[in-house]
Amino acid sequence: MNSLVHNLRDAAAGTGDLVLIVDDVPDNLAVLHDALDESGYTVLVATNGEQALARAAQARPDVVLLDAVMPGLDGFEVARRLKADAATAHIPIIFMTGLTETEHLVAALEAGGVDYVTKPIKPKEVLARMNVHLQGARLARQQARQAGQARNALDAFGYASATVRWPEGRIIWQTALARELLARYCGTQAPEAPAPVIDWLRRHLPDAQQRQIEPPPLVIEQGRQRLSLRLHQQTGHDDGGDEWLIIMREASDTAVIETMSLSLGLTPREAEVLYWVAKGKTNRDIGEIIGSSPATAKKHLERVYVKLGVETRTAAAAVAIKRIRELMPGAEI
């Protein structure tokens, strides 16, 4: 970005929003430029479609006022290209058109416009329409900043996270770890969201939206490892749908058992028995899991009681759960 554009953006930050006006008629540009300038906006102008695309890519205006009919690249194609570029897709486009047939107005909206004004241009009407859409754009930018802060914090603590757009069911953002986990557990790659995730969202999003409650996590198992997905928060909304941040964490029985062994002073076998007790398993269940008899599981558990200073299964399980939650906050036990 060149110094002129930096200066324009700095000026906009101090005095108002940055507006790009695109029109091939100098008189139209002059009228709008003066009215917007007097109202505190910082104004960029372009007189053709190619110039408009270049200015928008460099300056990232807050709103574009776009003439529909221009020689060469017309306004409809300019809008389509702006919306196809992730860097400019969020910018509201208001068409300025002398075409009043319904089909032309529909074409403007289908090309990506959020609104239109008809020529001859009335500056007060343009300002009123702009203010409505700029308020929505400001809210969207604030939500994006908040979402970005949340994502950075999650990444810093080793959580995998992804944003899913609903009802499309499309992944629009993910961390590298999320990409690796979804590929390993589900065999999918963005923008495709795995079928279990789609089903989970379809079942639980209505409650999350209407009753403001967090749904139960989705757990996808792979041997003795599990991928747990939690619906964290809504990070965006527009007429096309909502964006939801999903937090993922991989859980491993082995990792939890090793932590219990080291932190509670138990042998690996004792820690494994205690782990399954904390998971609600009976001695018979535990014997089958560890490949021994229920009596052997009971003997291991009795030694656990002595080492922990407790007398019952419930007390031993409570000690284990408390310690694991302290040392491994994301672990499921």
HUFENPE-V208847 format. One record per pair of residues at least 6 apart in sequence whose ideal C-beta (glycine too) atoms are under 7 Angstrom apart, sorted by sequence separation. I is the first residue (numbers start at 1). J is the second residue. D is the distance in Angstrom with one decimal. If there is no record, write none. Layout:
I|J|D ; I|J|D
This chain:
12|18|3.8 ; 23|29|5.2 ; 37|43|5.8 ; 46|52|4.0 ; 68|74|6.8 ; 69|75|6.8 ; 82|88|4.6 ; 83|89|5.1 ; 164|170|6.9 ; 182|188|5.7 ; 183|189|6.1 ; 188|194|4.7 ; 207|213|5.8 ; 208|214|6.8 ; 220|226|6.9 ; 236|242|6.8 ; 260|266|6.5 ; 261|267|6.8 ; 287|293|5.1 ; 305|311|6.2 ; 310|316|5.0 ; 36|43|5.1 ; 68|75|4.1 ; 82|89|7.0 ; 97|104|6.6 ; 154|161|4.8 ; 164|171|5.7 ; 165|172|5.1 ; 208|215|5.7 ; 219|226|5.4 ; 220|227|4.6 ; 236|243|3.6 ; 261|268|5.3 ; 264|271|7.0 ; 287|294|4.4 ; 290|297|6.9 ; 324|331|5.5 ; 21|29|5.9 ; 56|64|6.5 ; 67|75|5.3 ; 68|76|6.5 ; 108|116|5.2 ; 117|125|5.7 ; 186|194|3.6 ; 207|215|6.3 ; 234|242|5.7 ; 235|243|4.9 ; 266|274|6.6 ; 308|316|5.7 ; 9|18|6.5 ; 46|55|5.1 ; 66|75|4.6 ; 82|91|6.4 ; 117|126|5.6 ; 162|171|5.4 ; 163|172|5.4 ; 219|228|5.3 ; 234|243|6.9 ; 235|244|6.9 ; 276|285|6.9 ; 287|296|6.5 ; 310|319|6.4 ; 324|333|5.0 ; 8|18|6.4 ; 33|43|5.2 ; 151|161|6.0 ; 163|173|4.2 ; 186|196|6.9 ; 234|244|5.6 ; 235|245|5.0 ; 261|271|3.7 ; 276|286|4.6 ; 284|294|4.7 ; 287|297|4.7 ; 21|32|5.3 ; 44|55|5.4 ; 82|93|6.6 ; 97|108|6.4 ; 105|116|6.0 ; 162|173|6.6 ; 179|190|6.7 ; 204|215|3.3 ; 217|228|5.0 ; 218|229|4.3 ; 257|268|7.0 ; 260|271|4.2 ; 283|294|4.1 ; 286|297|4.2 ; 305|316|6.2 ; 308|319|5.3 ; 21|33|6.6 ; 33|45|6.4 ; 66|78|6.2 ; 117|129|6.1 ; 162|174|3.7 ; 182|194|6.2 ; 217|229|6.0 ; 233|245|5.3 ; 304|316|5.7 ; 321|333|5.7 ; 66|79|6.2 ; 95|108|4.2 ; 217|230|4.7 ; 231|244|6.2 ; 232|245|4.4 ; 273|286|5.7 ; 276|289|6.0 ; 79|93|5.2 ; 115|129|5.3 ; 161|175|5.5 ; 232|246|6.4 ; 257|271|5.0 ; 260|274|6.2 ; 283|297|4.5 ; 44|59|5.8 ; 160|175|5.5 ; 231|246|6.0 ; 232|247|4.7 ; 257|272|5.1 ; 260|275|6.1 ; 283|298|5.1 ; 29|45|5.3 ; 162|178|4.5 ; 174|190|5.7 ; 215|231|5.6 ; 230|246|7.0 ; 19|36|5.6 ; 44|61|6.3 ; 160|177|4.0 ; 161|178|5.9 ; 214|231|6.1 ; 229|246|5.5 ; 230|247|4.8 ; 95|113|4.6 ; 100|118|5.9 ; 115|133|6.3 ; 160|178|3.8 ; 200|218|4.3 ; 257|275|5.0 ; 272|290|6.1 ; 93|112|5.7 ; 94|113|6.6 ; 97|116|5.8 ; 114|133|5.4 ; 171|190|4.0 ; 172|191|6.8 ; 229|248|5.1 ; 256|275|6.2 ; 75|95|6.2 ; 93|113|4.7 ; 94|114|6.6 ; 98|118|6.8 ; 155|175|5.6 ; 171|191|5.1 ; 228|248|6.9 ; 49|70|6.0 ; 93|114|6.3 ; 94|115|4.8 ; 95|116|4.0 ; 96|117|5.6 ; 97|118|6.2 ; 98|119|4.1 ; 160|181|5.3 ; 170|191|4.6 ; 197|218|6.7 ; 227|248|6.1 ; 228|249|5.3 ; 19|41|4.9 ; 21|43|6.4 ; 48|70|6.1 ; 92|114|4.8 ; 94|116|6.5 ; 97|119|6.6 ; 171|193|5.3 ; 196|218|6.4 ; 253|275|6.9 ; 24|47|5.3 ; 49|72|5.8 ; 50|73|5.8 ; 94|117|6.5 ; 96|119|6.3 ; 170|193|6.5 ; 208|231|6.0 ; 227|250|5.5 ; 228|251|5.8 ; 16|40|4.0 ; 17|41|5.8 ; 18|42|5.0 ; 19|43|5.3 ; 20|44|4.6 ; 21|45|5.1 ; 22|46|4.7 ; 24|48|6.2 ; 48|72|5.8 ; 49|73|2.7 ; 169|193|5.0 ; 196|220|6.0 ; 273|297|5.7 ; 277|301|6.5 ; 15|40|5.4 ; 16|41|4.6 ; 48|73|6.8 ; 49|74|6.6 ; 53|78|6.3 ; 96|121|6.1 ; 225|250|6.3 ; 226|251|4.6 ; 16|42|6.0 ; 18|44|6.8 ; 20|46|6.5 ; 52|78|5.3 ; 56|82|5.9 ; 225|251|7.0 ; 15|42|6.2 ; 64|91|5.7 ; 66|93|5.4 ; 68|95|5.1 ; 204|231|6.9 ; 225|252|4.9 ; 273|300|4.3 ; 49|77|6.6 ; 53|81|5.9 ; 60|88|6.9 ; 63|91|6.7 ; 66|94|7.0 ; 68|96|6.8 ; 69|97|6.9 ; 224|252|6.6 ; 273|301|5.5 ; 49|78|4.5 ; 63|92|5.0 ; 64|93|4.8 ; 65|94|5.4 ; 66|95|5.5 ; 67|96|5.2 ; 68|97|3.9 ; 83|112|3.8 ; 164|193|5.6 ; 169|198|4.8 ; 224|253|4.7 ; 12|42|4.1 ; 22|52|4.2 ; 57|87|6.6 ; 61|91|6.2 ; 66|96|6.6 ; 69|99|6.8 ; 82|112|6.6 ; 224|254|6.4 ; 270|300|5.3 ; 274|304|5.2 ; 11|42|4.8 ; 57|88|6.5 ; 63|94|6.6 ; 65|96|5.8 ; 68|99|6.1 ; 76|107|6.0 ; 80|111|5.2 ; 269|300|5.8 ; 273|304|6.6 ; 20|52|6.8 ; 56|88|5.1 ; 76|108|6.8 ; 79|111|4.1 ; 80|112|6.2 ; 197|229|6.7 ; 32|65|6.6 ; 79|112|4.2 ; 270|303|5.9 ; 8|42|5.9 ; 79|113|5.9 ; 186|220|6.9 ; 270|304|5.1 ; 20|55|5.7 ; 56|91|6.8 ; 76|111|4.4 ; 94|129|5.9 ; 166|201|6.1 ; 185|220|5.0 ; 8|44|6.5 ; 20|56|5.9 ; 94|130|6.6 ; 277|313|5.6 ; 164|201|6.9 ; 185|222|5.7 ; 266|304|6.4 ; 20|59|7.0 ; 94|133|6.7 ; 166|205|6.3 ; 277|316|6.1 ; 278|317|4.3 ; 68|108|6.0 ; 277|317|5.3 ; 18|59|6.3 ; 20|61|4.0 ; 92|133|4.2 ; 266|307|6.2 ; 19|61|6.0 ; 22|64|6.6 ; 185|227|4.6 ; 265|307|6.0 ; 274|316|6.1 ; 278|320|4.4 ; 18|61|4.6 ; 19|62|6.8 ; 22|65|6.8 ; 24|67|6.5 ; 278|321|5.5 ; 18|62|5.1 ; 19|63|5.5 ; 20|64|4.8 ; 21|65|4.8 ; 22|66|4.8 ; 23|67|4.2 ; 264|308|6.7 ; 17|62|3.9 ; 22|67|5.6 ; 92|137|5.5 ; 275|320|7.0 ; 17|63|6.6 ; 19|65|6.5 ; 24|70|4.6 ; 181|227|5.7 ; 274|320|5.2 ; 24|71|6.5 ; 9|59|6.5 ; 90|140|6.5 ; 8|59|6.0 ; 5|58|4.8 ; 22|75|7.0 ; 5|59|4.9 ; 279|333|6.8 ; 278|333|5.5 ; 22|78|6.8 ; 1|58|5.6 ; 264|323|6.3 ; 260|320|6.0 ; 263|323|5.5 ; 65|126|6.7 ; 260|323|6.9 ; 260|324|6.5 ; 263|327|6.0 ; 259|324|6.6 ; 63|130|5.7 ; 181|248|5.6 ; 256|324|6.0 ; 259|327|5.6 ; 181|250|6.2 ; 259|328|6.0 ; 63|133|6.3 ; 178|248|5.7 ; 63|134|5.8 ; 172|243|6.8 ; 62|134|6.0 ; 163|235|6.2 ; 256|328|6.5 ; 23|96|6.7 ; 168|241|6.0 ; 63|137|6.9 ; 167|241|5.7 ; 62|137|6.0 ; 166|241|5.5 ; 256|331|5.4 ; 165|241|5.6 ; 166|242|5.2 ; 256|333|6.2 ; 165|243|5.4 ; 166|244|6.0 ; 163|243|5.3 ; 164|244|5.4 ; 251|331|5.9 ; 163|244|6.8 ; 249|330|4.6 ; 251|332|5.2 ; 163|245|5.5 ; 164|246|6.1 ; 161|245|6.1 ; 162|246|5.3 ; 161|246|6.6 ; 161|247|5.3 ; 161|248|6.8 ; 35|123|3.6 ; 39|127|6.0 ; 147|235|3.8 ; 159|247|5.4 ; 160|248|4.1 ; 32|121|6.4 ; 147|236|6.8 ; 160|249|7.0 ; 31|121|6.4 ; 159|249|6.0 ; 32|123|6.4 ; 31|123|6.4 ; 35|127|6.9 ; 143|235|6.2 ; 28|121|6.1 ; 143|236|5.3 ; 154|247|6.4 ; 32|126|6.6 ; 150|245|6.6 ; 140|236|6.9 ; 147|245|6.7 ; 228|332|6.1 ; 17|134|5.6
